[in-house]
Amino acid sequence: MSHGITRAHCNKCGDTTHHEVLTSVEQREDYEDHAHYGWSNRFEMLRCRGCETVTMRRTRHCSSPQISCEVTYYPPAVARRTPPWAAAPGRLVDPTYNVPTPICYLMYEIYTAVHNDSRRLAAMGIRAALERVMIDKIGSDQGTFKNNTDAFDKAGYLSVRQRGHIDTILEAGHAAIHREWQPSDQDIITLLDITESVIEAAYLHDQLSNALDRKIPPGPRPRRPKRDPTSR
């Protein structure tokens, strides 16, 4: 039995969509040390009317007008989708993307950290993923992140601009590990943008370019100039 229609975030659709309210439960929180105001919770089981994905939403209201309500989704609302070539550990990796299985698994775990707001863990994982890509492409570990980056650059996988981006990721990983740096959501988005571009350039672009080249119809052959029969 439907309990109405509401607007809610859908991870699969990647946007706010219309959802059917499958069921709804209200609960109240009372605290003796906060007798002047109270909290109420509404738990809703929702189903997207587009993709039919089921989600639970908790809306926490406070009786004080100075305190805004809190909305939480289970599983957590995702602002950024996991790339299609990443895969959960233990699951079959799609071979058409040509990304090595350990890198697919590691990137999936990084996105799991992002979705659970574990941003420092995500920054550390991003650094590890990039180093794994470099070692895979250059064939052996050169001992340090800088040496691996130098060899990766020498092998032709980085532009001048990308080299600077890689150095930024190295510093971000160091700061998260050693200097208690807490990256913001935008910081993590930037780090993921750089990381995904390097991975896709290293493993996907040649494959996609070759596939596109096979689809493009050949152009007309250049005409040869006509020969004058009187000339020798």
C-alpha positions in Angstrom: 0.0 0.0 0.0 1.4 3.4 -1.0 1.7 6.2 1.5 2.0 9.0 -1.0 4.6 10.5 -3.3 7.7 12.5 -2.2 10.8 14.0 -3.7 14.1 12.3 -2.6 17.6 11.6 -3.8 18.2 8.5 -5.9 21.8 7.2 -6.1 21.1 5.2 -9.3 19.4 8.0 -11.1 22.0 10.5 -9.7 19.4 13.2 -9.0 16.4 14.1 -6.9 13.4 12.2 -8.3 9.8 11.3 -7.4 9.6 8.4 -4.9 6.7 6.3 -3.7 6.5 6.1 0.1 6.2 2.4 0.8 5.9 2.8 4.6 6.5 5.5 7.2 7.2 5.3 11.0 7.3 8.2 13.5 9.4 8.0 16.7 10.1 10.7 19.4 13.4 11.3 21.2 13.2 12.7 24.7 16.2 14.0 26.7 16.0 14.9 30.4 18.7 17.6 30.1 16.9 19.2 27.1 13.4 19.5 28.5 12.8 22.8 26.7 12.8 21.1 23.3 12.5 17.6 21.8 13.3 15.6 18.7 11.1 13.5 16.4 12.2 11.0 13.7 10.4 10.0 10.6 11.6 6.8 8.9 10.4 6.2 5.4 11.0 3.4 3.0 11.0 4.9 -0.5 11.0 3.5 -4.0 12.2 5.6 -6.9 9.4 5.9 -9.6 12.1 6.0 -12.3 14.5 3.1 -11.6 12.5 1.5 -8.7 15.5 1.5 -6.4 14.5 1.2 -2.7 16.0 3.5 -0.1 15.3 4.4 3.5 15.2 8.0 4.6 15.4 9.4 8.1 14.2 12.9 8.8 15.1 14.3 12.2 13.1 17.3 13.4 13.7 19.5 16.4 10.9 21.4 18.1 13.3 24.4 18.4 13.0 26.7 15.3 16.7 27.6 15.7 17.8 24.0 14.9 17.3 22.8 11.3 16.1 19.3 10.5 18.6 16.5 9.5 18.0 14.2 6.6 20.0 10.9 6.3 19.7 8.2 3.6 20.5 4.5 3.9 22.5 3.6 1.9 24.1 7.1 2.1 23.2 9.6 -0.6 26.0 9.7 -3.2 26.9 12.9 -5.0 29.3 11.1 -7.3 28.8 7.8 -9.1 31.4 5.0 -8.9 33.0 4.6 -12.4 31.6 1.6 -14.4 35.0 -0.1 -14.5 35.4 -0.2 -10.7 34.1 -3.3 -9.0 33.5 -4.6 -5.5 36.2 -6.9 -4.2 35.4 -10.5 -5.1 33.1 -9.6 -8.0 33.9 -10.2 -11.6 35.6 -7.2 -13.3 34.3 -6.2 -16.7 37.1 -7.1 -19.1 36.0 -4.7 -21.8 37.4 -1.8 -19.7 40.9 -3.3 -19.6 41.6 -1.9 -16.1 43.5 -4.4 -13.9 41.4 -6.1 -11.3 43.4 -4.9 -8.2 43.0 -1.3 -9.4 39.2 -1.8 -10.0 38.9 -3.2 -6.4 40.9 -0.4 -4.8 39.0 2.3 -6.6 35.7 0.7 -5.5 36.9 0.8 -1.9 37.9 4.4 -2.3 34.4 5.3 -3.4 33.0 3.3 -0.5 35.1 5.6 1.8 33.8 8.7 0.0 30.2 7.6 0.3 30.6 7.1 4.0 32.3 10.5 4.5 35.7 9.0 5.3 37.5 11.6 3.3 41.0 11.1 4.8 40.8 7.4 4.1 39.8 8.3 0.5 42.8 10.6 0.1 45.2 7.9 1.3 43.6 5.4 -1.0 43.8 7.7 -4.0 47.5 8.0 -3.5 47.9 4.2 -3.2 45.8 3.7 -6.4 47.8 6.1 -8.5 51.1 4.4 -7.4 49.6 1.0 -8.2 48.8 2.3 -11.7 52.3 3.6 -12.2 54.0 0.4 -11.1 51.7 -1.7 -13.3 52.5 0.4 -16.4 56.3 0.8 -15.8 56.7 -2.8 -14.9 58.4 -2.6 -11.5 58.5 -0.5 -8.3 61.1 2.2 -8.4 61.3 2.5 -4.6 59.6 5.8 -4.0 56.5 7.6 -5.2 58.7 10.3 -6.9 60.8 7.7 -8.7 57.7 5.9 -9.9 56.2 9.2 -11.1 59.4 10.0 -13.0 59.4 6.6 -14.7 55.7 6.9 -15.5 56.3 10.4 -16.9 59.3 9.2 -19.0 57.2 6.4 -20.4 54.9 9.0 -21.9 51.8 8.6 -19.8 51.7 12.2 -18.3 51.5 15.6 -19.8 53.3 18.5 -18.1 50.1 19.6 -16.5 49.2 16.1 -15.3 52.7 15.7 -13.7 51.9 18.7 -11.5 48.5 17.1 -10.6 50.2 13.9 -9.6 52.6 15.8 -7.2 49.5 17.4 -5.7 48.0 14.0 -5.0 51.2 12.9 -3.4 51.1 15.9 -1.0 47.5 15.4 -0.3 48.2 11.8 0.7 51.1 12.8 2.9 49.0 15.5 4.6 46.1 13.1 5.3 48.5 10.5 6.8 51.1 12.7 8.6 49.6 16.1 9.2 46.0 15.3 10.2 44.6 17.2 7.1 40.9 16.7 6.7 40.0 17.2 3.0 36.7 18.8 2.0 34.2 17.2 -0.3 35.4 19.4 -3.1 39.0 18.4 -2.4 38.1 14.8 -2.8 36.2 15.5 -6.0 39.3 17.2 -7.4 41.5 14.3 -6.4 39.1 11.8 -7.9 38.9 13.8 -11.2 42.6 13.7 -11.5 42.9 10.0 -10.6 40.2 8.8 -12.9 41.7 10.9 -15.8 45.1 9.2 -15.3 43.6 5.7 -15.1 41.4 6.2 -18.1 44.3 7.7 -20.2 46.5 4.8 -19.2 44.0 2.0 -19.8 41.0 3.1 -21.7 41.7 5.9 -24.2 43.7 3.8 -26.7 41.0 1.1 -26.7 38.2 3.6 -27.1 40.1 5.6 -29.8 40.7 2.4 -31.8 37.1 1.4 -31.5 36.0 4.9 -32.7 38.5 4.8 -35.6 36.9 1.5 -36.8 33.5 3.2 -36.9 34.5 6.3 -38.9 33.8 5.8 -42.6 36.8 6.4 -44.8 37.0 9.7 -46.7 37.2 9.9 -50.5 40.5 9.1 -52.0 42.4 12.1 -53.4 42.1 12.4 -57.2 45.2 12.0 -59.3 45.7 14.8 -61.8 44.8 13.9 -65.4 47.7 13.2 -67.7 47.9 15.2 -70.9 48.0 12.6 -73.7 50.1 15.0 -75.9 52.8 15.3 -73.2 55.7 12.9 -72.9 
